[in-house]
Amino acid sequence: MGNLLNISSSPHVRDKSSTQSIMWCVILCLLPAAVFGIYNFGIKAIILIIACMATCILTEFIWQKSMKLPVTVTDGSAALTGLLLALNLSSTFPVWMAVVGSVFAIIVVKQLFGGLGQNFMNPALGARCFLMVSFAGKMTSFTYDSVTGPTPLAIIKNGDKAMSVADILAAGDGKTQAPTSVINMFLGNIGGTIGETSALAILIGGIVLIALKIISWKIPVCYLATFAVFALIFGGRGFDITYLAAELCGGGIMLGAFFMATDYVTSPITPRGQIVFGVLLGVLTGIFRIFGASAEGVSYAIIICNLLVPLIEKVTIPVPFGKEGIKDGK
């Protein structure tokens, strides 16, 4: 009688990780990108990051208190939303607009749908798109070294197709953009949003997340690989490695691939679903960037794929174990 088996309800597979530990781990992995953004853009970046994080935390606290809900601000999800939103904004973006976006992220995108675990899209990206629609001029204004001008992606998109990408990047627009290169795009010595400029800093944080098994490699790798193939086929520049490197290092694709597309709540949980999700992200980002009016498209690609997650999971759910779970009994 000493070897009795205990029977309990699911889940049968448990993990020591908690929501709080995962959220704060992601925040720590975002620090390289945040610190470099502060180094790149100075005090304005610090103010914007603090404003977004504080507003998200305070908004969630006030909402949950007023609705007589359990207060969960210590789980780090609101702080993470604020940090991600700030990293998706230009350092010159007005603080009051960032506060409006932070409130929108927490109340409209997150809390109105039931709070953490119930939102159908990434709150930070939902807020970014809201701000893009509401304040398009401010959202597309970037400054680097006190010089206002287009980002390298915009320069490439509007550049002469007959010129090589290296020449286009080196030339800038001749008036407002400092000379740049792919190596500067990789390191982060360029204009853009606070957290997207340094591909290296983002990769450091993303690799740590994968190594700690906080996220799976499937979504970011499938996303970036699919986009790379799409860009080479439809980019109009042939097999130009410089062009491909510029597209991968520029804009928000690295930040989106590792830190937003992998959001637990708004991404598939099935292994095959994660691969399909990543492929769709790559295709949509390629369509928006290459054929769209804007040089970006990561935010819209992720939000559209967030909406498709229930369908993706439905068609990629594993076959239940046993004869009855197999179609036609085969």
Secondary structure, 3 states (H helix, E strand, C coil): CCCCCCCCCCCCCCCCCCHHHHHHHHHHHHHHHHHHHHHHHCHHHHHHHHHHHHHHHHHHHHHHHHCCCCCCHHHCHHHHHHHHHHHCCCCCCCHHHHHHHHHHHHHHHHHHHCCCCCCCCCHHHHHHHHHHHHCHHHHCCCEECCEECCCHHHHHHHCCCCCCHHHHHHHCCCCCCCCCCHHHHHHCCCCCCCCCCCHHHHHHHHHHHHHCCCCCCHHHHHHHHHHHHHHHHHCCCCCCHHHHHHHHHCCCHHHHHHHHCCCCCCCCCCHHHHHHHHHHHHHHHHHHHHHCCCCCCHHHHHHHHHHHHHHHHHHHCCCCCCHHHCHHHC
